[in-house]
């Protein structure tokens, strides 16, 4: 006797969101190469055919998971001129570190396993460019040349943070707080010569 299929039907948008949530959990808890589409389908309670209808393969599923994560991190990285630069940097770094630690395998996959993948790297680059623009927008810079220099500093700093954090996820050589403060101290030191006033006189030099 055939087994009756009790799987719940969902509208396409809800099903896609559910599959992304299941995929995100899988990529967060296991290395990229160990995640199988068949297992994702099973955990989501759908057929493999339905999973492949939404995502052509593991790479596409991972890319969408990471794109969604990048959007969420941008939403949590609030840059408000009413706050001090340090407060804004701390908030942004904390949001990213919380995600990176909770999703270690996904972050390592994006930055190591798929380091040469153009789709994944475009997602990362677009997020970093948005963060750079937002940070630049809250800096008190009226002189165009100083603004261009600050933009270059921020671009290089974001790459530095990315490399440092990925290395730290592989081998934790310091505490989370020390890592965050090292990153913040780095950008403050690089920006000080370009700004009309010290943006964080209370922060150790």
Order of alpha helices (4+ residues) and beta strands (2+ residues): alpha-alpha-alpha-alpha-alpha-alpha-alpha-alpha-alpha
